[in-house]
Amino acid sequence: AQAGGPGASQVPRYVRINTLKTCVDDVIDFFKREGYSYLGKAASVEELRALSGKKFLLDLHLPELLVFPPQTDFHDNLLYTSGHIILQDKASCLPAFLLSPAAGSHVIDACAAPGNKTSHLAAILKNKGQIFAFDMDAKRLATMNTMLMRAGVTGFQLAQQDFLMVDPGDPKYSKVAYILLDPSCSGSGMVNRVPTAEAAPSAERLQALAGFQRKVLSHALSFPALQRLVYSTCSLHREENEDVVGAVLQERGSAFRLVHAFPCWPCRGLAAFPGAESCLRASAADTLTHGFFVAVLERRGDGAAASS
Ligand code: SAM
């Protein structure tokens, strides 16, 4: 494969509007003043694929996402440096969007750094509620802290901690109804990655990653007040995706079910077990995004949160 990875040149520049600081109309007006032409809301992925020059669209699937031609660079743009926009791939916006915690709720972001999904959760919560965010990597947590401050996120607690060591019985977490779990993975879906051994992980590495992912998913499901959980990876490997979800659901018996999330999303889970098509997949070829996997799990019974 060539440097830049297959598909890198065709993935648009996605811009998530940070609704903690601004709104869709104001950001659209800003870019119009910068000389971009706004073409309205896209009706198809093909429209996104056809974007070129100084034109942009509102995404067809996600409400607060603008789409610019590939390779558009906004890292020096005032809206980015001031935290009004977040440069985040469309697929990576799916987990918080599908978790959709109600304002005021308690949420865990289990493997959180560098925090794009945490800031998205805070925007959905309208900064009302509590986010407990964990990561083991001190450097990534420092970056995350700066990013969350810049994005105007409040009501969060960051901890440098192994999520597997977080006690689900601790009264501090007794109201946690939502968990976003985006654990370390092979990263095989990242289209910009220069090909390395990681892009084609060995069977042993995949097995080790899948073992960790199963453990951490099972641990997350043991929080007593949990209603809804989103599991995501930027891996294309079934071993880290459908196989993890299938194994943990089986181990947990009938306590949780897989939600048929986002029915309008065109790319579904591989048929690894009955119902696996309820999961979502994403790829440069099919959805014009990085390769990604998302599963939404919900507790069965009277207290279950509304399905998407
Ligand atoms: N959710 C993040 C975002 O959207 O910005 C990206 C998370 S990245 C895919 C996975 C993260 O999990 C890494 O930052 C890694 O340090 C962290 N991690 C790995 N093992 C962990 C563990 N046992 N507990 C908590 N975090 C862990």
py3Dmol code that shows the C-alpha trace and the ligand (Angstrom):
import py3Dmol

protein = """\
ATOM      1  CA  ALA A   1       0.000   0.000   0.000  1.00  0.00           C
ATOM      2  CA  GLN A   2       1.180   3.537  -0.671  1.00  0.00           C
ATOM      3  CA  ALA A   3       2.049   5.994   2.107  1.00  0.00           C
ATOM      4  CA  GLY A   4      -1.104   7.665   3.370  1.00  0.00           C
ATOM      5  CA  GLY A   5      -2.957   4.368   3.233  1.00  0.00           C
ATOM      6  CA  PRO A   6      -5.711   3.232   0.907  1.00  0.00           C
ATOM      7  CA  GLY A   7      -8.617   5.654   0.748  1.00  0.00           C
ATOM      8  CA  ALA A   8      -6.866   8.485   2.608  1.00  0.00           C
ATOM      9  CA  SER A   9      -7.210  10.896  -0.288  1.00  0.00           C
ATOM     10  CA  GLN A  10     -10.975  10.387  -0.607  1.00  0.00           C
ATOM     11  CA  VAL A  11     -12.042  10.927   3.021  1.00  0.00           C
ATOM     12  CA  PRO A  12     -13.495  14.446   3.388  1.00  0.00           C
ATOM     13  CA  ARG A  13     -12.530  16.893   6.121  1.00  0.00           C
ATOM     14  CA  TYR A  14     -15.285  16.588   8.710  1.00  0.00           C
ATOM     15  CA  VAL A  15     -15.874  19.480  11.107  1.00  0.00           C
ATOM     16  CA  ARG A  16     -17.955  18.880  14.246  1.00  0.00           C
ATOM     17  CA  ILE A  17     -19.582  22.031  15.559  1.00  0.00           C
ATOM     18  CA  ASN A  18     -19.013  22.388  19.281  1.00  0.00           C
ATOM     19  CA  THR A  19     -22.484  23.349  20.501  1.00  0.00           C
ATOM     20  CA  LEU A  20     -21.072  24.247  23.919  1.00  0.00           C
ATOM     21  CA  LYS A  21     -19.577  27.343  22.288  1.00  0.00           C
ATOM     22  CA  THR A  22     -21.476  28.072  19.089  1.00  0.00           C
ATOM     23  CA  CYS A  23     -24.267  26.866  16.789  1.00  0.00           C
ATOM     24  CA  VAL A  24     -24.552  25.449  13.266  1.00  0.00           C
ATOM     25  CA  ASP A  25     -25.836  28.672  11.647  1.00  0.00           C
ATOM     26  CA  ASP A  26     -23.045  30.831  13.082  1.00  0.00           C
ATOM     27  CA  VAL A  27     -20.341  28.423  11.892  1.00  0.00           C
ATOM     28  CA  ILE A  28     -21.879  28.227   8.412  1.00  0.00           C
ATOM     29  CA  ASP A  29     -21.931  32.057   8.267  1.00  0.00           C
ATOM     30  CA  PHE A  30     -18.298  32.192   9.391  1.00  0.00           C
ATOM     31  CA  PHE A  31     -17.137  29.890   6.601  1.00  0.00           C
ATOM     32  CA  LYS A  32     -19.222  31.774   4.035  1.00  0.00           C
ATOM     33  CA  ARG A  33     -17.427  34.973   5.114  1.00  0.00           C
ATOM     34  CA  GLU A  34     -14.138  33.084   4.600  1.00  0.00           C
ATOM     35  CA  GLY A  35     -15.104  32.569   0.948  1.00  0.00           C
ATOM     36  CA  TYR A  36     -16.618  29.063   1.079  1.00  0.00           C
ATOM     37  CA  SER A  37     -19.906  28.289  -0.716  1.00  0.00           C
ATOM     38  CA  TYR A  38     -22.497  26.458   1.371  1.00  0.00           C
ATOM     39  CA  LEU A  39     -24.404  23.829  -0.638  1.00  0.00           C
ATOM     40  CA  GLY A  40     -26.957  22.896   2.063  1.00  0.00           C
ATOM     41  CA  LYS A  41     -27.625  19.506   3.571  1.00  0.00           C
ATOM     42  CA  ALA A  42     -26.237  16.561   1.607  1.00  0.00           C
ATOM     43  CA  ALA A  43     -28.767  14.027   0.325  1.00  0.00           C
ATOM     44  CA  SER A  44     -26.311  11.187  -0.298  1.00  0.00           C
ATOM     45  CA  VAL A  45     -22.775   9.971   0.344  1.00  0.00           C
ATOM     46  CA  GLU A  46     -22.187  10.540  -3.389  1.00  0.00           C
ATOM     47  CA  GLU A  47     -22.722  14.267  -2.848  1.00  0.00           C
ATOM     48  CA  LEU A  48     -20.012  14.227  -0.189  1.00  0.00           C
ATOM     49  CA  ARG A  49     -17.729  12.341  -2.582  1.00  0.00           C
ATOM     50  CA  ALA A  50     -18.228  14.976  -5.290  1.00  0.00           C
ATOM     51  CA  LEU A  51     -17.195  17.950  -3.066  1.00  0.00           C
ATOM     52  CA  SER A  52     -14.307  20.021  -4.374  1.00  0.00           C
ATOM     53  CA  GLY A  53     -12.855  23.521  -4.222  1.00  0.00           C
ATOM     54  CA  LYS A  54     -14.136  25.967  -1.602  1.00  0.00           C
ATOM     55  CA  LYS A  55     -17.501  24.288  -1.095  1.00  0.00           C
ATOM     56  CA  PHE A  56     -19.062  22.608   1.921  1.00  0.00           C
ATOM     57  CA  LEU A  57     -22.163  20.695   2.979  1.00  0.00           C
ATOM     58  CA  LEU A  58     -24.077  19.788   6.116  1.00  0.00           C
ATOM     59  CA  ASP A  59     -23.751  16.034   6.660  1.00  0.00           C
ATOM     60  CA  LEU A  60     -26.710  13.801   5.835  1.00  0.00           C
ATOM     61  CA  HIS A  61     -26.449  11.570   8.931  1.00  0.00           C
ATOM     62  CA  LEU A  62     -25.150  13.715  11.791  1.00  0.00           C
ATOM     63  CA  PRO A  63     -26.808  17.025  12.657  1.00  0.00           C
ATOM     64  CA  GLU A  64     -23.831  19.116  13.754  1.00  0.00           C
ATOM     65  CA  LEU A  65     -21.258  18.011  11.219  1.00  0.00           C
ATOM     66  CA  LEU A  66     -19.967  20.025   8.261  1.00  0.00           C
ATOM     67  CA  VAL A  67     -18.186  18.377   5.348  1.00  0.00           C
ATOM     68  CA  PHE A  68     -15.374  19.967   3.329  1.00  0.00           C
ATOM     69  CA  PRO A  69     -13.255  18.526   0.515  1.00  0.00           C
ATOM     70  CA  PRO A  70     -10.462  16.088   1.486  1.00  0.00           C
ATOM     71  CA  GLN A  71      -7.196  17.645   2.669  1.00  0.00           C
ATOM     72  CA  THR A  72      -8.835  20.935   3.716  1.00  0.00           C
ATOM     73  CA  ASP A  73      -6.679  22.050   6.652  1.00  0.00           C
ATOM     74  CA  PHE A  74      -8.310  23.997   9.478  1.00  0.00           C
ATOM     75  CA  HIS A  75      -5.683  23.418  12.182  1.00  0.00           C
ATOM     76  CA  ASP A  76      -4.760  27.133  12.124  1.00  0.00           C
ATOM     77  CA  ASN A  77      -8.348  28.324  11.752  1.00  0.00           C
ATOM     78  CA  LEU A  78      -9.601  30.624  14.526  1.00  0.00           C
ATOM     79  CA  LEU A  79     -12.715  28.481  15.073  1.00  0.00           C
ATOM     80  CA  TYR A  80     -10.484  25.455  15.719  1.00  0.00           C
ATOM     81  CA  THR A  81      -7.923  27.169  17.944  1.00  0.00           C
ATOM     82  CA  SER A  82     -10.760  28.665  20.035  1.00  0.00           C
ATOM     83  CA  GLY A  83     -12.578  25.322  20.460  1.00  0.00           C
ATOM     84  CA  HIS A  84     -15.668  26.318  18.449  1.00  0.00           C
ATOM     85  CA  ILE A  85     -15.102  23.448  16.019  1.00  0.00           C
ATOM     86  CA  ILE A  86     -13.564  20.000  16.541  1.00  0.00           C
ATOM     87  CA  LEU A  87     -11.734  18.271  13.680  1.00  0.00           C
ATOM     88  CA  GLN A  88     -13.142  14.777  14.092  1.00  0.00           C
ATOM     89  CA  ASP A  89     -13.823  12.041  11.564  1.00  0.00           C
ATOM     90  CA  LYS A  90     -17.520  11.351  10.956  1.00  0.00           C
ATOM     91  CA  ALA A  91     -17.292   7.716  12.114  1.00  0.00           C
ATOM     92  CA  SER A  92     -15.707   8.812  15.373  1.00  0.00           C
ATOM     93  CA  CYS A  93     -18.750  11.045  16.012  1.00  0.00           C
ATOM     94  CA  LEU A  94     -21.059   8.013  16.003  1.00  0.00           C
ATOM     95  CA  PRO A  95     -20.350   6.652  19.538  1.00  0.00           C
ATOM     96  CA  ALA A  96     -21.399   9.742  21.548  1.00  0.00           C
ATOM     97  CA  PHE A  97     -24.260  10.487  19.118  1.00  0.00           C
ATOM     98  CA  LEU A  98     -25.627   6.946  19.535  1.00  0.00           C
ATOM     99  CA  LEU A  99     -25.055   6.819  23.291  1.00  0.00           C
ATOM    100  CA  SER A 100     -27.115  10.019  23.460  1.00  0.00           C
ATOM    101  CA  PRO A 101     -27.093  10.495  27.258  1.00  0.00           C
ATOM    102  CA  ALA A 102     -29.890  12.650  28.654  1.00  0.00           C
ATOM    103  CA  ALA A 103     -28.824  16.045  30.031  1.00  0.00           C
ATOM    104  CA  GLY A 104     -28.086  15.690  33.751  1.00  0.00           C
ATOM    105  CA  SER A 105     -27.028  12.038  33.599  1.00  0.00           C
ATOM    106  CA  HIS A 106     -23.864  10.406  34.881  1.00  0.00           C
ATOM    107  CA  VAL A 107     -21.611   8.989  32.156  1.00  0.00           C
ATOM    108  CA  ILE A 108     -18.328   7.060  32.091  1.00  0.00           C
ATOM    109  CA  ASP A 109     -15.876   7.472  29.221  1.00  0.00           C
ATOM    110  CA  ALA A 110     -13.755   4.426  30.007  1.00  0.00           C
ATOM    111  CA  CYS A 111     -10.778   4.860  27.628  1.00  0.00           C
ATOM    112  CA  ALA A 112     -11.085   8.542  26.996  1.00  0.00           C
ATOM    113  CA  ALA A 113      -7.879  10.250  25.830  1.00  0.00           C
ATOM    114  CA  PRO A 114      -7.305  12.402  23.823  1.00  0.00           C
ATOM    115  CA  GLY A 115     -10.957  13.219  24.471  1.00  0.00           C
ATOM    116  CA  ASN A 116     -12.779  14.030  21.242  1.00  0.00           C
ATOM    117  CA  LYS A 117     -15.629  11.745  22.220  1.00  0.00           C
ATOM    118  CA  THR A 118     -15.660  13.121  25.785  1.00  0.00           C
ATOM    119  CA  SER A 119     -16.128  16.655  24.470  1.00  0.00           C
ATOM    120  CA  HIS A 120     -18.888  15.383  22.173  1.00  0.00           C
ATOM    121  CA  LEU A 121     -20.591  13.723  25.177  1.00  0.00           C
ATOM    122  CA  ALA A 122     -20.356  16.994  27.123  1.00  0.00           C
ATOM    123  CA  ALA A 123     -21.989  18.844  24.218  1.00  0.00           C
ATOM    124  CA  ILE A 124     -24.846  16.302  24.129  1.00  0.00           C
ATOM    125  CA  LEU A 125     -25.215  16.620  27.914  1.00  0.00           C
ATOM    126  CA  LYS A 126     -25.166  20.438  27.479  1.00  0.00           C
ATOM    127  CA  ASN A 127     -22.564  20.385  30.279  1.00  0.00           C
ATOM    128  CA  LYS A 128     -25.319  19.199  32.655  1.00  0.00           C
ATOM    129  CA  GLY A 129     -24.478  16.019  34.514  1.00  0.00           C
ATOM    130  CA  GLN A 130     -21.215  14.324  35.323  1.00  0.00           C
ATOM    131  CA  ILE A 131     -18.610  12.665  33.118  1.00  0.00           C
ATOM    132  CA  PHE A 132     -16.065  10.305  34.709  1.00  0.00           C
ATOM    133  CA  ALA A 133     -13.237   9.890  32.192  1.00  0.00           C
ATOM    134  CA  PHE A 134     -10.398   7.385  32.548  1.00  0.00           C
ATOM    135  CA  ASP A 135      -7.184   6.708  30.698  1.00  0.00           C
ATOM    136  CA  MET A 136      -3.829   5.198  31.628  1.00  0.00           C
ATOM    137  CA  ASP A 137      -1.642   7.425  29.462  1.00  0.00           C
ATOM    138  CA  ALA A 138      -0.464  10.566  31.290  1.00  0.00           C
ATOM    139  CA  LYS A 139       0.656  12.377  28.131  1.00  0.00           C
ATOM    140  CA  ARG A 140      -2.621  11.773  26.325  1.00  0.00           C
ATOM    141  CA  LEU A 141      -4.521  12.877  29.451  1.00  0.00           C
ATOM    142  CA  ALA A 142      -2.574  16.154  29.555  1.00  0.00           C
ATOM    143  CA  THR A 143      -3.503  16.821  25.908  1.00  0.00           C
ATOM    144  CA  MET A 144      -7.076  15.920  26.748  1.00  0.00           C
ATOM    145  CA  ASN A 145      -7.259  18.340  29.658  1.00  0.00           C
ATOM    146  CA  THR A 146      -6.139  21.219  27.420  1.00  0.00           C
ATOM    147  CA  MET A 147      -8.595  20.178  24.707  1.00  0.00           C
ATOM    148  CA  LEU A 148     -11.561  19.941  27.112  1.00  0.00           C
ATOM    149  CA  MET A 149     -10.759  23.372  28.570  1.00  0.00           C
ATOM    150  CA  ARG A 150     -10.561  24.856  25.077  1.00  0.00           C
ATOM    151  CA  ALA A 151     -13.900  23.237  24.180  1.00  0.00           C
ATOM    152  CA  GLY A 152     -15.582  24.732  27.264  1.00  0.00           C
ATOM    153  CA  VAL A 153     -16.314  21.351  28.861  1.00  0.00           C
ATOM    154  CA  THR A 154     -17.244  21.450  32.552  1.00  0.00           C
ATOM    155  CA  GLY A 155     -18.591  18.772  34.904  1.00  0.00           C
ATOM    156  CA  PHE A 156     -15.959  16.148  34.186  1.00  0.00           C
ATOM    157  CA  GLN A 157     -13.477  14.225  36.334  1.00  0.00           C
ATOM    158  CA  LEU A 158     -10.347  12.966  34.601  1.00  0.00           C
ATOM    159  CA  ALA A 159      -8.446  10.126  36.233  1.00  0.00           C
ATOM    160  CA  GLN A 160      -5.208   8.452  35.236  1.00  0.00           C
ATOM    161  CA  GLN A 161      -6.436   4.996  36.057  1.00  0.00           C
ATOM    162  CA  ASP A 162      -6.813   1.514  34.601  1.00  0.00           C
ATOM    163  CA  PHE A 163     -10.567   1.261  33.970  1.00  0.00           C
ATOM    164  CA  LEU A 164     -10.402  -2.422  34.867  1.00  0.00           C
ATOM    165  CA  MET A 165      -9.466  -1.327  38.401  1.00  0.00           C
ATOM    166  CA  VAL A 166     -12.418   1.059  38.769  1.00  0.00           C
ATOM    167  CA  ASP A 167     -14.832  -0.460  41.293  1.00  0.00           C
ATOM    168  CA  PRO A 168     -18.400  -0.693  39.902  1.00  0.00           C
ATOM    169  CA  GLY A 169     -19.614  -0.918  43.531  1.00  0.00           C
ATOM    170  CA  ASP A 170     -18.110   2.472  44.479  1.00  0.00           C
ATOM    171  CA  PRO A 171     -21.044   4.750  45.498  1.00  0.00           C
ATOM    172  CA  LYS A 172     -19.450   7.474  43.355  1.00  0.00           C
ATOM    173  CA  TYR A 173     -20.588   5.554  40.266  1.00  0.00           C
ATOM    174  CA  SER A 174     -23.981   4.464  41.571  1.00  0.00           C
ATOM    175  CA  LYS A 175     -25.828   6.744  39.112  1.00  0.00           C
ATOM    176  CA  VAL A 176     -23.773   5.912  36.024  1.00  0.00           C
ATOM    177  CA  ALA A 177     -26.410   4.994  33.422  1.00  0.00           C
ATOM    178  CA  TYR A 178     -24.266   5.427  30.283  1.00  0.00           C
ATOM    179  CA  ILE A 179     -20.814   4.163  29.329  1.00  0.00           C
ATOM    180  CA  LEU A 180     -18.798   4.960  26.227  1.00  0.00           C
ATOM    181  CA  LEU A 181     -16.135   2.299  25.696  1.00  0.00           C
ATOM    182  CA  ASP A 182     -13.588   3.030  22.962  1.00  0.00           C
ATOM    183  CA  PRO A 183     -10.687   0.778  23.985  1.00  0.00           C
ATOM    184  CA  SER A 184      -7.219   0.409  22.472  1.00  0.00           C
ATOM    185  CA  CYS A 185      -7.404  -1.559  19.234  1.00  0.00           C
ATOM    186  CA  SER A 186      -5.226  -2.457  16.259  1.00  0.00           C
ATOM    187  CA  GLY A 187      -6.166   0.808  14.517  1.00  0.00           C
ATOM    188  CA  SER A 188      -6.492  -1.082  11.251  1.00  0.00           C
ATOM    189  CA  GLY A 189      -9.313   1.216  10.124  1.00  0.00           C
ATOM    190  CA  MET A 190      -7.231   4.406  10.191  1.00  0.00           C
ATOM    191  CA  VAL A 191      -6.839   5.372   6.552  1.00  0.00           C
ATOM    192  CA  ASN A 192      -4.153   8.033   7.102  1.00  0.00           C
ATOM    193  CA  ARG A 193      -1.826   5.686   8.893  1.00  0.00           C
ATOM    194  CA  VAL A 194       1.438   4.952   7.137  1.00  0.00           C
ATOM    195  CA  PRO A 195       1.407   1.156   6.741  1.00  0.00           C
ATOM    196  CA  THR A 196       3.227  -0.545   9.629  1.00  0.00           C
ATOM    197  CA  ALA A 197       3.058  -3.881  11.382  1.00  0.00           C
ATOM    198  CA  GLU A 198       0.107  -2.424  13.290  1.00  0.00           C
ATOM    199  CA  ALA A 199      -1.921  -2.074  10.091  1.00  0.00           C
ATOM    200  CA  ALA A 200      -1.715  -5.838   9.633  1.00  0.00           C
ATOM    201  CA  PRO A 201      -1.599  -7.145  13.197  1.00  0.00           C
ATOM    202  CA  SER A 202      -0.394 -10.682  13.836  1.00  0.00           C
ATOM    203  CA  ALA A 203      -2.827 -13.340  15.045  1.00  0.00           C
ATOM    204  CA  GLU A 204      -1.166 -13.154  18.492  1.00  0.00           C
ATOM    205  CA  ARG A 205      -1.590  -9.372  18.714  1.00  0.00           C
ATOM    206  CA  LEU A 206      -5.219  -9.593  17.631  1.00  0.00           C
ATOM    207  CA  GLN A 207      -5.849 -12.272  20.223  1.00  0.00           C
ATOM    208  CA  ALA A 208      -4.244 -10.156  22.966  1.00  0.00           C
ATOM    209  CA  LEU A 209      -6.236  -7.070  21.952  1.00  0.00           C
ATOM    210  CA  ALA A 210      -9.478  -9.044  21.758  1.00  0.00           C
ATOM    211  CA  GLY A 211      -8.808 -10.524  25.203  1.00  0.00           C
ATOM    212  CA  PHE A 212      -8.415  -7.025  26.670  1.00  0.00           C
ATOM    213  CA  GLN A 213     -11.462  -5.724  24.791  1.00  0.00           C
ATOM    214  CA  ARG A 214     -13.647  -8.587  26.071  1.00  0.00           C
ATOM    215  CA  LYS A 215     -12.439  -8.025  29.624  1.00  0.00           C
ATOM    216  CA  VAL A 216     -13.040  -4.296  29.561  1.00  0.00           C
ATOM    217  CA  LEU A 217     -16.490  -4.650  27.936  1.00  0.00           C
ATOM    218  CA  SER A 218     -17.525  -7.232  30.501  1.00  0.00           C
ATOM    219  CA  HIS A 219     -16.266  -4.963  33.302  1.00  0.00           C
ATOM    220  CA  ALA A 220     -18.228  -2.004  31.925  1.00  0.00           C
ATOM    221  CA  LEU A 221     -21.436  -4.053  31.856  1.00  0.00           C
ATOM    222  CA  SER A 222     -21.065  -4.757  35.579  1.00  0.00           C
ATOM    223  CA  PHE A 223     -21.874  -1.161  36.647  1.00  0.00           C
ATOM    224  CA  PRO A 224     -25.135  -1.561  38.557  1.00  0.00           C
ATOM    225  CA  ALA A 225     -27.123   1.414  37.202  1.00  0.00           C
ATOM    226  CA  LEU A 226     -25.915   1.036  33.613  1.00  0.00           C
ATOM    227  CA  GLN A 227     -28.702   1.318  31.027  1.00  0.00           C
ATOM    228  CA  ARG A 228     -26.888   1.880  27.751  1.00  0.00           C
ATOM    229  CA  LEU A 229     -23.353   1.316  26.503  1.00  0.00           C
ATOM    230  CA  VAL A 230     -21.599   2.040  23.224  1.00  0.00           C
ATOM    231  CA  TYR A 231     -18.608  -0.105  22.275  1.00  0.00           C
ATOM    232  CA  SER A 232     -16.436   1.205  19.418  1.00  0.00           C
ATOM    233  CA  THR A 233     -13.098   0.572  17.737  1.00  0.00           C
ATOM    234  CA  CYS A 234     -11.222   1.957  14.749  1.00  0.00           C
ATOM    235  CA  SER A 235     -10.434  -1.609  13.721  1.00  0.00           C
ATOM    236  CA  LEU A 236     -11.650  -3.542  10.705  1.00  0.00           C
ATOM    237  CA  HIS A 237     -10.992  -6.894  12.345  1.00  0.00           C
ATOM    238  CA  ARG A 238     -13.981  -9.005  13.244  1.00  0.00           C
ATOM    239  CA  GLU A 239     -11.953 -10.451  16.170  1.00  0.00           C
ATOM    240  CA  GLU A 240     -11.961  -6.991  17.851  1.00  0.00           C
ATOM    241  CA  ASN A 241     -15.515  -6.136  16.879  1.00  0.00           C
ATOM    242  CA  GLU A 242     -18.434  -8.537  16.342  1.00  0.00           C
ATOM    243  CA  ASP A 243     -16.566 -11.406  18.023  1.00  0.00           C
ATOM    244  CA  VAL A 244     -15.967  -9.336  21.187  1.00  0.00           C
ATOM    245  CA  VAL A 245     -19.589  -8.181  21.380  1.00  0.00           C
ATOM    246  CA  GLY A 246     -20.957 -11.665  20.615  1.00  0.00           C
ATOM    247  CA  ALA A 247     -18.768 -13.346  23.251  1.00  0.00           C
ATOM    248  CA  VAL A 248     -19.574 -10.838  26.004  1.00  0.00           C
ATOM    249  CA  LEU A 249     -23.321 -10.861  25.287  1.00  0.00           C
ATOM    250  CA  GLN A 250     -23.265 -14.630  25.531  1.00  0.00           C
ATOM    251  CA  GLU A 251     -21.278 -14.542  28.775  1.00  0.00           C
ATOM    252  CA  ARG A 252     -23.721 -12.013  30.287  1.00  0.00           C
ATOM    253  CA  GLY A 253     -26.771 -14.171  29.508  1.00  0.00           C
ATOM    254  CA  SER A 254     -29.919 -12.150  28.857  1.00  0.00           C
ATOM    255  CA  ALA A 255     -29.078  -9.073  30.931  1.00  0.00           C
ATOM    256  CA  PHE A 256     -28.199  -6.914  27.898  1.00  0.00           C
ATOM    257  CA  ARG A 257     -29.372  -6.797  24.305  1.00  0.00           C
ATOM    258  CA  LEU A 258     -27.892  -5.379  21.128  1.00  0.00           C
ATOM    259  CA  VAL A 259     -29.838  -2.346  19.867  1.00  0.00           C
ATOM    260  CA  HIS A 260     -30.466  -2.093  16.106  1.00  0.00           C
ATOM    261  CA  ALA A 261     -28.738   1.278  16.099  1.00  0.00           C
ATOM    262  CA  PHE A 262     -29.186   3.982  13.452  1.00  0.00           C
ATOM    263  CA  PRO A 263     -31.230   1.951  10.909  1.00  0.00           C
ATOM    264  CA  CYS A 264     -30.479   4.514   8.153  1.00  0.00           C
ATOM    265  CA  TRP A 265     -26.712   3.801   8.399  1.00  0.00           C
ATOM    266  CA  PRO A 266     -25.796   1.871   5.239  1.00  0.00           C
ATOM    267  CA  CYS A 267     -22.965  -0.346   6.463  1.00  0.00           C
ATOM    268  CA  ARG A 268     -23.769  -3.044   9.058  1.00  0.00           C
ATOM    269  CA  GLY A 269     -21.933  -5.573  11.236  1.00  0.00           C
ATOM    270  CA  LEU A 270     -20.585  -8.805   9.750  1.00  0.00           C
ATOM    271  CA  ALA A 271     -22.773 -11.879  10.243  1.00  0.00           C
ATOM    272  CA  ALA A 272     -20.618 -13.290  13.059  1.00  0.00           C
ATOM    273  CA  PHE A 273     -23.649 -14.213  15.201  1.00  0.00           C
ATOM    274  CA  PRO A 274     -27.436 -13.873  14.809  1.00  0.00           C
ATOM    275  CA  GLY A 275     -28.316 -10.186  15.070  1.00  0.00           C
ATOM    276  CA  ALA A 276     -24.783  -8.883  14.449  1.00  0.00           C
ATOM    277  CA  GLU A 277     -26.148  -6.697  11.637  1.00  0.00           C
ATOM    278  CA  SER A 278     -27.472  -4.465  14.432  1.00  0.00           C
ATOM    279  CA  CYS A 279     -23.883  -3.234  14.772  1.00  0.00           C
ATOM    280  CA  LEU A 280     -22.517  -0.459  12.527  1.00  0.00           C
ATOM    281  CA  ARG A 281     -19.432  -0.525  10.365  1.00  0.00           C
ATOM    282  CA  ALA A 282     -17.777   2.330   8.507  1.00  0.00           C
ATOM    283  CA  SER A 283     -15.114   2.472   5.811  1.00  0.00           C
ATOM    284  CA  ALA A 284     -13.536   4.833   3.296  1.00  0.00           C
ATOM    285  CA  ALA A 285     -15.181   2.962   0.416  1.00  0.00           C
ATOM    286  CA  ASP A 286     -18.729   2.713   1.825  1.00  0.00           C
ATOM    287  CA  THR A 287     -19.240   5.662   4.164  1.00  0.00           C
ATOM    288  CA  LEU A 288     -16.333   7.986   3.205  1.00  0.00           C
ATOM    289  CA  THR A 289     -14.893   7.782   6.703  1.00  0.00           C
ATOM    290  CA  HIS A 290     -12.139   5.964   8.526  1.00  0.00           C
ATOM    291  CA  GLY A 291     -12.780   2.285   9.148  1.00  0.00           C
ATOM    292  CA  PHE A 292     -14.817   1.970  12.334  1.00  0.00           C
ATOM    293  CA  PHE A 293     -17.109  -0.342  14.308  1.00  0.00           C
ATOM    294  CA  VAL A 294     -19.890   0.574  16.753  1.00  0.00           C
ATOM    295  CA  ALA A 295     -22.238  -1.551  18.857  1.00  0.00           C
ATOM    296  CA  VAL A 296     -24.983  -0.207  21.123  1.00  0.00           C
ATOM    297  CA  LEU A 297     -25.988  -2.391  24.084  1.00  0.00           C
ATOM    298  CA  GLU A 298     -28.915  -1.804  26.369  1.00  0.00           C
ATOM    299  CA  ARG A 299     -30.029  -3.394  29.622  1.00  0.00           C
ATOM    300  CA  ARG A 300     -33.130  -5.482  29.172  1.00  0.00           C
ATOM    301  CA  GLY A 301     -36.154  -4.897  31.331  1.00  0.00           C
ATOM    302  CA  ASP A 302     -38.391  -2.087  32.519  1.00  0.00           C
ATOM    303  CA  GLY A 303     -35.632   0.426  33.160  1.00  0.00           C
ATOM    304  CA  ALA A 304     -34.105   0.257  29.669  1.00  0.00           C
ATOM    305  CA  ALA A 305     -33.373   3.605  27.997  1.00  0.00           C
ATOM    306  CA  ALA A 306     -35.201   4.367  24.732  1.00  0.00           C
ATOM    307  CA  SER A 307     -33.630   2.716  21.670  1.00  0.00           C
ATOM    308  CA  SER A 308     -32.299   4.827  18.808  1.00  0.00           C
TER     309      SER A 308
END
"""
ligand_1 = """\
27
SAM
N -11.909 7.738 23.081
C -10.702 8.445 22.697
C -11.078 9.641 21.839
O -12.112 9.611 21.188
O -10.343 10.637 21.823
C -9.709 7.526 22.000
C -9.351 6.333 22.850
S -8.052 5.326 22.208
C -8.847 4.420 20.981
C -7.867 4.147 23.481
C -7.343 4.711 24.786
O -7.464 3.692 25.792
C -5.872 5.104 24.779
O -5.739 6.469 25.093
C -5.243 4.239 25.892
O -4.268 4.931 26.638
C -6.449 3.908 26.748
N -6.371 2.677 27.565
C -5.779 1.496 27.261
N -5.965 0.602 28.245
C -6.711 1.228 29.197
C -7.238 0.820 30.466
N -7.035 -0.398 30.944
N -7.948 1.731 31.177
C -8.158 2.983 30.698
N -7.684 3.420 29.514
C -6.967 2.547 28.773
"""
view = py3Dmol.view(width=600, height=400)
view.addModel(protein, "pdb")
view.setStyle({"model": 0}, {"cartoon": {"style": "trace"}})
view.addModel(ligand_1, "xyz")
view.setStyle({"model": 1}, {"stick": {}})
view.zoomTo()
view.show()
